[in-house]
Amino acid sequence: MNRGECTLGGQGLLLGGNACVGTLLAMPAGQFMLGTRFEKRLGQIESRLTFPDATAHQRLKDWVACTDPRPALSLEVQRGSRATLDVFAQETPDRGFVISFTDVTAEREAIRAMYDANESLEKRVQERTLALEDALS
């Protein structure tokens, strides 16, 4: 399973979650015990992740702290030098929220590999075109 989820109540207390959250965030599963305050874990979660920019990091913090109705939040973060996680959070009717972390590393690596292959192919076509033009001159 490559998706970890936590459900938090309106008071910010952990109501449930799966073991994959700890694995994906490289945190001991005990950190996600029922009744734990999410705000206490947020700093630990943030210290294990690299955000693409300061605005994404602030968006997550602001979203969690918001007292108004919150639209769904989606962003991508890095864990370590290789893992890419998709983070999705959605408010629940009791003003709590569900937050999920999905490992999308393989998909992002495949996209990068296709991009690199395309760049290489374009370069080879350009080189062959130039060689053909030289041969025809």
N, CA, C and O atoms as CSV, one atom per row, in Angstrom:
chain,resi,resn,atom,element,x,y,z
A,1,MET,N,N,0.852,-1.177,0.000
A,1,MET,CA,C,0.000,0.000,0.000
A,1,MET,C,C,0.896,1.237,0.000
A,1,MET,O,O,1.861,1.308,0.760
A,2,ASN,N,N,0.579,2.199,-0.842
A,2,ASN,CA,C,1.410,3.392,-0.922
A,2,ASN,C,C,0.646,4.646,-0.501
A,2,ASN,O,O,1.015,5.758,-0.881
A,3,ARG,N,N,-0.423,4.468,0.289
A,3,ARG,CA,C,-1.226,5.611,0.708
A,3,ARG,C,C,-1.496,5.526,2.209
A,3,ARG,O,O,-2.054,4.552,2.714
A,4,GLY,N,N,-1.076,6.591,2.900
A,4,GLY,CA,C,-1.338,6.680,4.329
A,4,GLY,C,C,-2.402,7.718,4.592
A,4,GLY,O,O,-2.416,8.776,3.963
A,5,GLU,N,N,-3.302,7.419,5.527
A,5,GLU,CA,C,-4.379,8.353,5.828
A,5,GLU,C,C,-4.557,8.519,7.326
A,5,GLU,O,O,-4.349,7.590,8.106
A,6,CYS,N,N,-4.948,9.728,7.704
A,6,CYS,CA,C,-5.307,10.046,9.092
A,6,CYS,C,C,-6.635,10.791,9.064
A,6,CYS,O,O,-6.891,11.601,8.173
A,7,THR,N,N,-7.467,10.504,10.045
A,7,THR,CA,C,-8.710,11.241,10.224
A,7,THR,C,C,-8.622,11.964,11.552
A,7,THR,O,O,-8.309,11.366,12.581
A,8,LEU,N,N,-8.902,13.264,11.520
A,8,LEU,CA,C,-8.841,14.082,12.727
A,8,LEU,C,C,-10.192,14.708,12.991
A,8,LEU,O,O,-10.885,15.132,12.066
A,9,GLY,N,N,-10.563,14.765,14.261
A,9,GLY,CA,C,-11.837,15.366,14.640
A,9,GLY,C,C,-11.747,16.877,14.678
A,9,GLY,O,O,-10.681,17.456,14.473
A,10,GLY,N,N,-12.876,17.505,14.940
A,10,GLY,CA,C,-12.955,18.963,14.973
A,10,GLY,C,C,-12.038,19.607,15.994
A,10,GLY,O,O,-11.702,20.784,15.856
A,11,GLN,N,N,-11.629,18.879,17.000
A,11,GLN,CA,C,-10.711,19.414,18.010
A,11,GLN,C,C,-9.247,19.165,17.640
A,11,GLN,O,O,-8.347,19.476,18.421
A,12,GLY,N,N,-9.010,18.611,16.465
A,12,GLY,CA,C,-7.643,18.346,16.022
A,12,GLY,C,C,-7.043,17.090,16.614
A,12,GLY,O,O,-5.826,16.907,16.579
A,13,LEU,N,N,-7.891,16.210,17.165
A,13,LEU,CA,C,-7.412,14.958,17.759
A,13,LEU,C,C,-7.498,13.835,16.733
A,13,LEU,O,O,-8.466,13.741,15.979
A,14,LEU,N,N,-6.487,12.996,16.715
A,14,LEU,CA,C,-6.446,11.874,15.788
A,14,LEU,C,C,-7.534,10.866,16.152
A,14,LEU,O,O,-7.562,10.339,17.265
A,15,LEU,N,N,-8.432,10.606,15.196
A,15,LEU,CA,C,-9.524,9.652,15.394
A,15,LEU,C,C,-9.193,8.294,14.804
A,15,LEU,O,O,-9.743,7.279,15.231
A,16,GLY,N,N,-8.303,8.269,13.832
A,16,GLY,CA,C,-7.936,7.007,13.199
A,16,GLY,C,C,-6.931,7.235,12.102
A,16,GLY,O,O,-6.679,8.366,11.687
A,17,GLY,N,N,-6.367,6.157,11.646
A,17,GLY,CA,C,-5.391,6.227,10.569
A,17,GLY,C,C,-4.844,4.852,10.287
A,17,GLY,O,O,-5.138,3.894,11.002
A,18,ASN,N,N,-4.048,4.756,9.244
A,18,ASN,CA,C,-3.442,3.471,8.938
A,18,ASN,C,C,-1.933,3.515,9.183
A,18,ASN,O,O,-1.342,4.587,9.305
A,19,ALA,N,N,-1.330,2.343,9.251
A,19,ALA,CA,C,0.099,2.239,9.560
A,19,ALA,C,C,0.979,2.820,8.461
A,19,ALA,O,O,2.135,3.164,8.704
A,20,CYS,N,N,0.443,2.928,7.277
A,20,CYS,CA,C,1.231,3.421,6.146
A,20,CYS,C,C,1.661,4.881,6.336
A,20,CYS,O,O,2.669,5.304,5.770
A,21,VAL,N,N,0.907,5.654,7.128
A,21,VAL,CA,C,1.273,7.056,7.367
A,21,VAL,C,C,2.674,7.130,7.963
A,21,VAL,O,O,3.522,7.879,7.480
A,22,GLY,N,N,2.910,6.358,9.005
A,22,GLY,CA,C,4.231,6.361,9.643
A,22,GLY,C,C,5.324,5.943,8.686
A,22,GLY,O,O,6.406,6.529,8.672
A,23,THR,N,N,5.043,4.933,7.887
A,23,THR,CA,C,6.032,4.451,6.923
A,23,THR,C,C,6.360,5.534,5.895
A,23,THR,O,O,7.531,5.811,5.633
A,24,LEU,N,N,5.330,6.144,5.317
A,24,LEU,CA,C,5.554,7.159,4.283
A,24,LEU,C,C,6.267,8.396,4.821
A,24,LEU,O,O,7.053,9.023,4.111
A,25,LEU,N,N,5.989,8.743,6.074
A,25,LEU,CA,C,6.605,9.935,6.656
A,25,LEU,C,C,7.875,9.622,7.432
A,25,LEU,O,O,8.488,10.518,8.013
A,26,ALA,N,N,8.273,8.355,7.445
A,26,ALA,CA,C,9.457,7.902,8.180
A,26,ALA,C,C,9.365,8.297,9.655
A,26,ALA,O,O,10.316,8.813,10.243
A,27,MET,N,N,8.194,8.038,10.230
A,27,MET,CA,C,7.941,8.332,11.644
A,27,MET,C,C,7.463,7.057,12.323
A,27,MET,O,O,6.771,6.254,11.699
A,28,PRO,N,N,7.814,6.856,13.579
A,28,PRO,CA,C,7.320,5.682,14.297
A,28,PRO,C,C,5.789,5.682,14.346
A,28,PRO,O,O,5.168,6.728,14.533
A,29,ALA,N,N,5.192,4.510,14.179
A,29,ALA,CA,C,3.730,4.399,14.175
A,29,ALA,C,C,3.125,4.921,15.469
A,29,ALA,O,O,1.996,5.411,15.460
A,30,GLY,N,N,3.842,4.831,16.575
A,30,GLY,CA,C,3.356,5.315,17.865
A,30,GLY,C,C,3.104,6.802,17.893
A,30,GLY,O,O,2.385,7.291,18.764
A,31,GLN,N,N,3.679,7.530,16.960
A,31,GLN,CA,C,3.455,8.977,16.885
A,31,GLN,C,C,2.022,9.296,16.478
A,31,GLN,O,O,1.549,10.417,16.663
A,32,PHE,N,N,1.335,8.298,15.920
A,32,PHE,CA,C,-0.017,8.513,15.420
A,32,PHE,C,C,-1.054,7.743,16.241
A,32,PHE,O,O,-1.967,7.127,15.691
A,33,MET,N,N,-0.899,7.787,17.543
A,33,MET,CA,C,-1.844,7.110,18.435
A,33,MET,C,C,-3.151,7.898,18.502
A,33,MET,O,O,-3.153,9.124,18.394
A,34,LEU,N,N,-4.253,7.185,18.678
A,34,LEU,CA,C,-5.556,7.838,18.799
A,34,LEU,C,C,-5.527,8.861,19.916
A,34,LEU,O,O,-4.949,8.622,20.977
A,35,GLY,N,N,-6.153,9.999,19.673
A,35,GLY,CA,C,-6.208,11.068,20.663
A,35,GLY,C,C,-5.039,12.026,20.606
A,35,GLY,O,O,-5.038,13.034,21.312
A,36,THR,N,N,-4.035,11.737,19.778
A,36,THR,CA,C,-2.887,12.628,19.631
A,36,THR,C,C,-3.328,13.904,18.919
A,36,THR,O,O,-4.119,13.845,17.978
A,37,ARG,N,N,-2.827,15.045,19.355
A,37,ARG,CA,C,-3.132,16.328,18.696
A,37,ARG,C,C,-2.300,16.446,17.422
A,37,ARG,O,O,-1.090,16.220,17.427
A,38,PHE,N,N,-2.972,16.801,16.342
A,38,PHE,CA,C,-2.292,16.922,15.062
A,38,PHE,C,C,-1.261,18.044,15.089
A,38,PHE,O,O,-0.193,17.912,14.492
A,39,GLU,N,N,-1.562,19.137,15.767
A,39,GLU,CA,C,-0.630,20.265,15.813
A,39,GLU,C,C,0.726,19.828,16.383
A,39,GLU,O,O,1.766,20.349,15.980
A,40,LYS,N,N,0.713,18.869,17.322
A,40,LYS,CA,C,1.972,18.367,17.892
A,40,LYS,C,C,2.774,17.603,16.847
A,40,LYS,O,O,4.004,17.628,16.862
A,41,ARG,N,N,2.083,16.933,15.949
A,41,ARG,CA,C,2.758,16.128,14.931
A,41,ARG,C,C,3.116,16.949,13.697
A,41,ARG,O,O,4.013,16.572,12.943
A,42,LEU,N,N,2.433,18.055,13.486
A,42,LEU,CA,C,2.659,18.847,12.280
A,42,LEU,C,C,4.114,19.288,12.167
A,42,LEU,O,O,4.697,19.204,11.086
A,43,GLY,N,N,4.703,19.751,13.251
A,43,GLY,CA,C,6.114,20.157,13.211
A,43,GLY,C,C,7.032,19.010,12.843
A,43,GLY,O,O,7.987,19.192,12.087
A,44,GLN,N,N,6.749,17.827,13.374
A,44,GLN,CA,C,7.561,16.651,13.041
A,44,GLN,C,C,7.379,16.256,11.580
A,44,GLN,O,O,8.335,15.896,10.893
A,45,ILE,N,N,6.141,16.331,11.123
A,45,ILE,CA,C,5.874,16.001,9.720
A,45,ILE,C,C,6.625,16.978,8.812
A,45,ILE,O,O,7.282,16.570,7.854
A,46,GLU,N,N,6.520,18.256,9.122
A,46,GLU,CA,C,7.172,19.282,8.299
A,46,GLU,C,C,8.690,19.132,8.297
A,46,GLU,O,O,9.339,19.432,7.294
A,47,SER,N,N,9.260,18.674,9.402
A,47,SER,CA,C,10.716,18.529,9.466
A,47,SER,C,C,11.209,17.371,8.601
A,47,SER,O,O,12.391,17.315,8.263
A,48,ARG,N,N,10.326,16.455,8.243
A,48,ARG,CA,C,10.705,15.298,7.424
A,48,ARG,C,C,10.443,15.512,5.936
A,48,ARG,O,O,10.834,14.694,5.103
A,49,LEU,N,N,9.782,16.616,5.614
A,49,LEU,CA,C,9.399,16.871,4.234
A,49,LEU,C,C,10.063,18.125,3.692
A,49,LEU,O,O,10.381,19.048,4.442
A,50,THR,N,N,10.267,18.147,2.398
A,50,THR,CA,C,10.762,19.336,1.715
A,50,THR,C,C,9.643,19.830,0.823
A,50,THR,O,O,9.132,19.100,-0.027
A,51,PHE,N,N,9.273,21.076,1.032
A,51,PHE,CA,C,8.200,21.671,0.249
A,51,PHE,C,C,8.806,22.336,-0.980
A,51,PHE,O,O,9.934,22.825,-0.924
A,52,PRO,N,N,8.064,22.361,-2.098
A,52,PRO,CA,C,8.618,22.936,-3.323
A,52,PRO,C,C,8.955,24.416,-3.183
A,52,PRO,O,O,9.837,24.925,-3.874
A,53,ASP,N,N,8.247,25.108,-2.283
A,53,ASP,CA,C,8.530,26.518,-2.024
A,53,ASP,C,C,7.881,26.911,-0.704
A,53,ASP,O,O,7.105,26.149,-0.128
A,54,ALA,N,N,8.206,28.093,-0.242
A,54,ALA,CA,C,7.698,28.562,1.053
A,54,ALA,C,C,6.180,28.725,1.045
A,54,ALA,O,O,5.534,28.569,2.081
A,55,THR,N,N,5.613,29.035,-0.104
A,55,THR,CA,C,4.163,29.226,-0.139
A,55,THR,C,C,3.424,27.911,0.083
A,55,THR,O,O,2.379,27.900,0.733
A,56,ALA,N,N,3.939,26.816,-0.437
A,56,ALA,CA,C,3.292,25.514,-0.230
A,56,ALA,C,C,3.336,25.135,1.244
A,56,ALA,O,O,2.354,24.632,1.791
A,57,HIS,N,N,4.457,25.373,1.876
A,57,HIS,CA,C,4.609,25.089,3.302
A,57,HIS,C,C,3.629,25.932,4.111
A,57,HIS,O,O,2.967,25.423,5.015
A,58,GLN,N,N,3.538,27.196,3.793
A,58,GLN,CA,C,2.637,28.091,4.517
A,58,GLN,C,C,1.175,27.746,4.247
A,58,GLN,O,O,0.334,27.849,5.141
A,59,ARG,N,N,0.873,27.338,3.018
A,59,ARG,CA,C,-0.498,26.932,2.690
A,59,ARG,C,C,-0.970,25.794,3.584
A,59,ARG,O,O,-2.104,25.804,4.061
A,60,LEU,N,N,-0.100,24.814,3.812
A,60,LEU,CA,C,-0.466,23.694,4.678
A,60,LEU,C,C,-0.714,24.174,6.099
A,60,LEU,O,O,-1.721,23.813,6.709
A,61,LYS,N,N,0.187,24.978,6.626
A,61,LYS,CA,C,0.031,25.480,8.001
A,61,LYS,C,C,-1.243,26.317,8.131
A,61,LYS,O,O,-1.997,26.161,9.092
A,62,ASP,N,N,-1.478,27.193,7.176
A,62,ASP,CA,C,-2.669,28.041,7.213
A,62,ASP,C,C,-3.935,27.207,7.087
A,62,ASP,O,O,-4.934,27.481,7.752
A,63,TRP,N,N,-3.893,26.193,6.238
A,63,TRP,CA,C,-5.060,25.345,6.035
A,63,TRP,C,C,-5.434,24.625,7.334
A,63,TRP,O,O,-6.604,24.586,7.716
A,64,VAL,N,N,-4.439,24.060,8.000
A,64,VAL,CA,C,-4.691,23.337,9.248
A,64,VAL,C,C,-5.248,24.282,10.309
A,64,VAL,O,O,-6.150,23.905,11.058
A,65,ALA,N,N,-4.725,25.498,10.382
A,65,ALA,CA,C,-5.124,26.452,11.422
A,65,ALA,C,C,-6.418,27.198,11.106
A,65,ALA,O,O,-6.985,27.839,11.991
A,66,CYS,N,N,-6.886,27.129,9.886
A,66,CYS,CA,C,-8.054,27.907,9.463
A,66,CYS,C,C,-9.298,27.556,10.272
A,66,CYS,O,O,-9.573,26.388,10.546
A,67,THR,N,N,-10.041,28.589,10.646
A,67,THR,CA,C,-11.284,28.374,11.389
A,67,THR,C,C,-12.512,28.501,10.491
A,67,THR,O,O,-13.615,28.142,10.902
A,68,ASP,N,N,-12.335,29.002,9.281
A,68,ASP,CA,C,-13.430,29.087,8.311
A,68,ASP,C,C,-13.530,27.753,7.571
A,68,ASP,O,O,-12.615,26.932,7.643
A,69,PRO,N,N,-14.636,27.537,6.862
A,69,PRO,CA,C,-14.712,26.326,6.036
A,69,PRO,C,C,-13.527,26.279,5.073
A,69,PRO,O,O,-13.168,27.284,4.459
A,70,ARG,N,N,-12.930,25.099,4.953
A,70,ARG,CA,C,-11.714,24.946,4.149
A,70,ARG,C,C,-11.993,24.168,2.868
A,70,ARG,O,O,-12.598,23.097,2.913
A,71,PRO,N,N,-11.559,24.699,1.730
A,71,PRO,CA,C,-11.641,23.902,0.502
A,71,PRO,C,C,-10.567,22.806,0.573
A,71,PRO,O,O,-9.630,22.898,1.365
A,72,ALA,N,N,-10.711,21.794,-0.245
A,72,ALA,CA,C,-9.713,20.724,-0.273
A,72,ALA,C,C,-8.338,21.310,-0.599
A,72,ALA,O,O,-8.227,22.298,-1.325
A,73,LEU,N,N,-7.310,20.695,-0.059
A,73,LEU,CA,C,-5.928,21.140,-0.267
A,73,LEU,C,C,-5.153,20.005,-0.912
A,73,LEU,O,O,-5.263,18.854,-0.491
A,74,SER,N,N,-4.374,20.324,-1.928
A,74,SER,CA,C,-3.538,19.334,-2.590
A,74,SER,C,C,-2.184,19.958,-2.889
A,74,SER,O,O,-2.100,21.058,-3.435
A,75,LEU,N,N,-1.131,19.246,-2.526
A,75,LEU,CA,C,0.222,19.698,-2.848
A,75,LEU,C,C,1.152,18.503,-2.891
A,75,LEU,O,O,0.811,17.415,-2.429
A,76,GLU,N,N,2.328,18.718,-3.450
A,76,GLU,CA,C,3.321,17.672,-3.566
A,76,GLU,C,C,4.544,18.070,-2.766
A,76,GLU,O,O,4.945,19.234,-2.770
A,77,VAL,N,N,5.145,17.094,-2.071
A,77,VAL,CA,C,6.315,17.341,-1.251
A,77,VAL,C,C,7.344,16.235,-1.494
A,77,VAL,O,O,7.030,15.187,-2.058
A,78,GLN,N,N,8.559,16.489,-1.062
A,78,GLN,CA,C,9.629,15.499,-1.150
A,78,GLN,C,C,9.938,14.978,0.250
A,78,GLN,O,O,9.915,15.737,1.219
A,79,ARG,N,N,10.226,13.690,0.352
A,79,ARG,CA,C,10.737,13.124,1.588
A,79,ARG,C,C,12.100,12.539,1.249
A,79,ARG,O,O,12.218,11.590,0.475
A,80,GLY,N,N,13.113,13.126,1.844
A,80,GLY,CA,C,14.456,12.698,1.502
A,80,GLY,C,C,14.819,13.172,0.109
A,80,GLY,O,O,14.240,14.130,-0.405
A,81,SER,N,N,15.776,12.499,-0.492
A,81,SER,CA,C,16.238,12.944,-1.808
A,81,SER,C,C,15.485,12.282,-2.958
A,81,SER,O,O,15.625,12.704,-4.106
A,82,ARG,N,N,14.690,11.251,-2.672
A,82,ARG,CA,C,14.067,10.520,-3.773
A,82,ARG,C,C,12.555,10.442,-3.727
A,82,ARG,O,O,11.919,10.489,-4.781
A,83,ALA,N,N,11.954,10.325,-2.564
A,83,ALA,CA,C,10.517,10.056,-2.474
A,83,ALA,C,C,9.690,11.318,-2.711
A,83,ALA,O,O,9.980,12.381,-2.163
A,84,THR,N,N,8.662,11.178,-3.534
A,84,THR,CA,C,7.713,12.256,-3.783
A,84,THR,C,C,6.359,11.816,-3.245
A,84,THR,O,O,5.863,10.737,-3.570
A,85,LEU,N,N,5.771,12.675,-2.415
A,85,LEU,CA,C,4.479,12.380,-1.822
A,85,LEU,C,C,3.445,13.399,-2.271
A,85,LEU,O,O,3.709,14.601,-2.303
A,86,ASP,N,N,2.274,12.903,-2.613
A,86,ASP,CA,C,1.131,13.759,-2.891
A,86,ASP,C,C,0.379,13.881,-1.575
A,86,ASP,O,O,0.050,12.875,-0.947
A,87,VAL,N,N,0.106,15.111,-1.158
A,87,VAL,CA,C,-0.616,15.365,0.084
A,87,VAL,C,C,-1.976,15.922,-0.282
A,87,VAL,O,O,-2.083,16.884,-1.042
A,88,PHE,N,N,-3.019,15.307,0.267
A,88,PHE,CA,C,-4.383,15.766,0.005
A,88,PHE,C,C,-5.116,15.841,1.340
A,88,PHE,O,O,-5.115,14.883,2.113
A,89,ALA,N,N,-5.735,16.977,1.600
A,89,ALA,CA,C,-6.498,17.160,2.844
A,89,ALA,C,C,-7.877,17.682,2.501
A,89,ALA,O,O,-8.041,18.536,1.630
A,90,GLN,N,N,-8.868,17.151,3.207
A,90,GLN,CA,C,-10.238,17.579,2.977
A,90,GLN,C,C,-10.961,17.662,4.316
A,90,GLN,O,O,-10.838,16.783,5.169
A,91,GLU,N,N,-11.713,18.740,4.470
A,91,GLU,CA,C,-12.451,18.963,5.705
A,91,GLU,C,C,-13.599,17.966,5.831
A,91,GLU,O,O,-14.188,17.552,4.833
A,92,THR,N,N,-13.908,17.586,7.074
A,92,THR,CA,C,-15.042,16.707,7.364
A,92,THR,C,C,-16.174,17.560,7.944
A,92,THR,O,O,-15.937,18.704,8.332
A,93,PRO,N,N,-17.391,17.030,8.010
A,93,PRO,CA,C,-18.518,17.832,8.512
A,93,PRO,C,C,-18.344,18.383,9.930
A,93,PRO,O,O,-18.916,19.420,10.264
A,94,ASP,N,N,-17.559,17.698,10.764
A,94,ASP,CA,C,-17.372,18.188,12.142
A,94,ASP,C,C,-16.214,19.178,12.267
A,94,ASP,O,O,-15.751,19.461,13.372
A,95,ARG,N,N,-15.738,19.717,11.101
A,95,ARG,CA,C,-14.631,20.676,11.036
A,95,ARG,C,C,-13.282,20.019,11.310
A,95,ARG,O,O,-12.273,20.704,11.477
A,96,GLY,N,N,-13.270,18.705,11.355
A,96,GLY,CA,C,-12.009,17.982,11.381
A,96,GLY,C,C,-11.531,17.845,9.942
A,96,GLY,O,O,-11.964,18.589,9.062
A,97,PHE,N,N,-10.643,16.896,9.710
A,97,PHE,CA,C,-10.225,16.670,8.333
A,97,PHE,C,C,-9.590,15.303,8.170
A,97,PHE,O,O,-9.163,14.662,9.130
A,98,VAL,N,N,-9.549,14.891,6.933
A,98,VAL,CA,C,-8.848,13.680,6.525
A,98,VAL,C,C,-7.656,14.159,5.725
A,98,VAL,O,O,-7.790,15.001,4.837
A,99,ILE,N,N,-6.488,13.620,6.043
A,99,ILE,CA,C,-5.288,13.969,5.279
A,99,ILE,C,C,-4.649,12.677,4.804
A,99,ILE,O,O,-4.495,11.722,5.566
A,100,SER,N,N,-4.282,12.665,3.538
A,100,SER,CA,C,-3.660,11.466,2.979
A,100,SER,C,C,-2.312,11.826,2.363
A,100,SER,O,O,-2.088,12.932,1.871
A,101,PHE,N,N,-1.438,10.842,2.417
A,101,PHE,CA,C,-0.102,10.953,1.843
A,101,PHE,C,C,0.047,9.759,0.901
A,101,PHE,O,O,-0.033,8.606,1.324
A,102,THR,N,N,0.265,10.053,-0.380
A,102,THR,CA,C,0.387,8.991,-1.372
A,102,THR,C,C,1.770,9.059,-2.007
A,102,THR,O,O,2.209,10.122,-2.444
A,103,ASP,N,N,2.451,7.921,-2.055
A,103,ASP,CA,C,3.766,7.862,-2.673
A,103,ASP,C,C,3.601,7.843,-4.184
A,103,ASP,O,O,3.105,6.869,-4.751
A,104,VAL,N,N,4.019,8.924,-4.835
A,104,VAL,CA,C,3.922,9.035,-6.291
A,104,VAL,C,C,5.314,9.053,-6.930
A,104,VAL,O,O,5.488,9.533,-8.050
A,105,THR,N,N,6.295,8.527,-6.204
A,105,THR,CA,C,7.682,8.534,-6.668
A,105,THR,C,C,7.828,7.830,-8.016
A,105,THR,O,O,8.446,8.373,-8.932
A,106,ALA,N,N,7.269,6.633,-8.144
A,106,ALA,CA,C,7.426,5.868,-9.388
A,106,ALA,C,C,6.820,6.627,-10.567
A,106,ALA,O,O,7.396,6.648,-11.654
A,107,GLU,N,N,5.667,7.246,-10.356
A,107,GLU,CA,C,5.035,7.994,-11.434
A,107,GLU,C,C,5.882,9.187,-11.841
A,107,GLU,O,O,6.041,9.453,-13.032
A,108,ARG,N,N,6.430,9.912,-10.867
A,108,ARG,CA,C,7.252,11.085,-11.181
A,108,ARG,C,C,8.550,10.672,-11.874
A,108,ARG,O,O,9.019,11.369,-12.774
A,109,GLU,N,N,9.138,9.535,-11.456
A,109,GLU,CA,C,10.352,9.051,-12.117
A,109,GLU,C,C,10.052,8.642,-13.554
A,109,GLU,O,O,10.860,8.892,-14.448
A,110,ALA,N,N,8.905,8.018,-13.785
A,110,ALA,CA,C,8.522,7.627,-15.144
A,110,ALA,C,C,8.330,8.862,-16.030
A,110,ALA,O,O,8.738,8.863,-17.191
A,111,ILE,N,N,7.720,9.895,-15.490
A,111,ILE,CA,C,7.537,11.139,-16.250
A,111,ILE,C,C,8.892,11.749,-16.599
A,111,ILE,O,O,9.114,12.187,-17.728
A,112,ARG,N,N,9.806,11.773,-15.606
A,112,ARG,CA,C,11.155,12.308,-15.866
A,112,ARG,C,C,11.872,11.476,-16.926
A,112,ARG,O,O,12.547,12.031,-17.794
A,113,ALA,N,N,11.734,10.156,-16.865
A,113,ALA,CA,C,12.397,9.286,-17.841
A,113,ALA,C,C,11.840,9.523,-19.245
A,113,ALA,O,O,12.595,9.549,-20.217
A,114,MET,N,N,10.525,9.694,-19.353
A,114,MET,CA,C,9.931,9.983,-20.663
A,114,MET,C,C,10.405,11.334,-21.186
A,114,MET,O,O,10.694,11.474,-22.374
A,115,TYR,N,N,10.486,12.324,-20.308
A,115,TYR,CA,C,10.964,13.640,-20.712
A,115,TYR,C,C,12.413,13.526,-21.211
A,115,TYR,O,O,12.749,14.069,-22.264
A,116,ASP,N,N,13.272,12.819,-20.458
A,116,ASP,CA,C,14.671,12.655,-20.854
A,116,ASP,C,C,14.791,11.916,-22.183
A,116,ASP,O,O,15.606,12.281,-23.030
A,117,ALA,N,N,13.971,10.868,-22.364
A,117,ALA,CA,C,14.003,10.117,-23.622
A,117,ALA,C,C,13.567,11.007,-24.780
A,117,ALA,O,O,14.154,10.941,-25.860
A,118,ASN,N,N,12.560,11.826,-24.573
A,118,ASN,CA,C,12.088,12.743,-25.615
A,118,ASN,C,C,13.169,13.756,-25.970
A,118,ASN,O,O,13.407,14.037,-27.145
A,119,GLU,N,N,13.824,14.304,-24.941
A,119,GLU,CA,C,14.906,15.267,-25.193
A,119,GLU,C,C,16.034,14.617,-25.989
A,119,GLU,O,O,16.578,15.222,-26.913
A,120,SER,N,N,16.379,13.391,-25.628
A,120,SER,CA,C,17.444,12.669,-26.322
A,120,SER,C,C,17.055,12.397,-27.770
A,120,SER,O,O,17.869,12.557,-28.679
A,121,LEU,N,N,15.814,11.987,-27.977
A,121,LEU,CA,C,15.337,11.717,-29.325
A,121,LEU,C,C,15.348,12.983,-30.174
A,121,LEU,O,O,15.770,12.955,-31.330
A,122,GLU,N,N,14.887,14.090,-29.605
A,122,GLU,CA,C,14.895,15.352,-30.346
A,122,GLU,C,C,16.312,15.759,-30.736
A,122,GLU,O,O,16.543,16.257,-31.837
A,123,LYS,N,N,17.246,15.546,-29.831
A,123,LYS,CA,C,18.645,15.891,-30.122
A,123,LYS,C,C,19.183,15.008,-31.250
A,123,LYS,O,O,19.869,15.497,-32.148
A,124,ARG,N,N,18.877,13.723,-31.206
A,124,ARG,CA,C,19.358,12.821,-32.254
A,124,ARG,C,C,18.740,13.171,-33.606
A,124,ARG,O,O,19.425,13.129,-34.629
A,125,VAL,N,N,17.458,13.515,-33.620
A,125,VAL,CA,C,16.800,13.901,-34.881
A,125,VAL,C,C,17.467,15.153,-35.443
A,125,VAL,O,O,17.728,15.245,-36.642
A,126,GLN,N,N,17.740,16.115,-34.563
A,126,GLN,CA,C,18.392,17.346,-35.022
A,126,GLN,C,C,19.785,17.047,-35.580
A,126,GLN,O,O,20.157,17.585,-36.622
A,127,GLU,N,N,20.558,16.197,-34.901
A,127,GLU,CA,C,21.895,15.845,-35.382
A,127,GLU,C,C,21.819,15.140,-36.731
A,127,GLU,O,O,22.606,15.433,-37.632
A,128,ARG,N,N,20.868,14.205,-36.874
A,128,ARG,CA,C,20.726,13.470,-38.146
A,128,ARG,C,C,20.266,14.400,-39.271
A,128,ARG,O,O,20.700,14.264,-40.415
A,129,THR,N,N,19.396,15.333,-38.940
A,129,THR,CA,C,18.927,16.293,-39.944
A,129,THR,C,C,20.089,17.142,-40.442
A,129,THR,O,O,20.227,17.367,-41.644
A,130,LEU,N,N,20.922,17.612,-39.522
A,130,LEU,CA,C,22.091,18.406,-39.904
A,130,LEU,C,C,23.068,17.582,-40.735
A,130,LEU,O,O,23.633,18.071,-41.713
A,131,ALA,N,N,23.260,16.326,-40.337
A,131,ALA,CA,C,24.170,15.451,-41.099
A,131,ALA,C,C,23.624,15.211,-42.509
A,131,ALA,O,O,24.389,15.196,-43.473
A,132,LEU,N,N,22.319,15.027,-42.633
A,132,LEU,CA,C,21.715,14.818,-43.939
A,132,LEU,C,C,21.831,16.082,-44.792
A,132,LEU,O,O,22.108,16.001,-45.989
A,133,GLU,N,N,21.620,17.240,-44.183
A,133,GLU,CA,C,21.760,18.503,-44.924
A,133,GLU,C,C,23.191,18.664,-45.419
A,133,GLU,O,O,23.416,19.086,-46.553
A,134,ASP,N,N,24.165,18.326,-44.561
A,134,ASP,CA,C,25.578,18.419,-44.971
A,134,ASP,C,C,25.865,17.447,-46.116
A,134,ASP,O,O,26.586,17.796,-47.051
A,135,ALA,N,N,25.317,16.242,-46.057
A,135,ALA,CA,C,25.565,15.247,-47.078
A,135,ALA,C,C,24.940,15.648,-48.409
A,135,ALA,O,O,25.479,15.325,-49.468
A,136,LEU,N,N,23.828,16.337,-48.367
A,136,LEU,CA,C,23.145,16.747,-49.584
A,136,LEU,C,C,23.728,18.026,-50.189
A,136,LEU,O,O,23.400,18.368,-51.325
A,137,SER,N,N,24.587,18.737,-49.453
A,137,SER,CA,C,25.131,19.982,-49.986
A,137,SER,C,C,26.352,19.747,-50.827
A,137,SER,O,O,26.934,20.696,-51.351
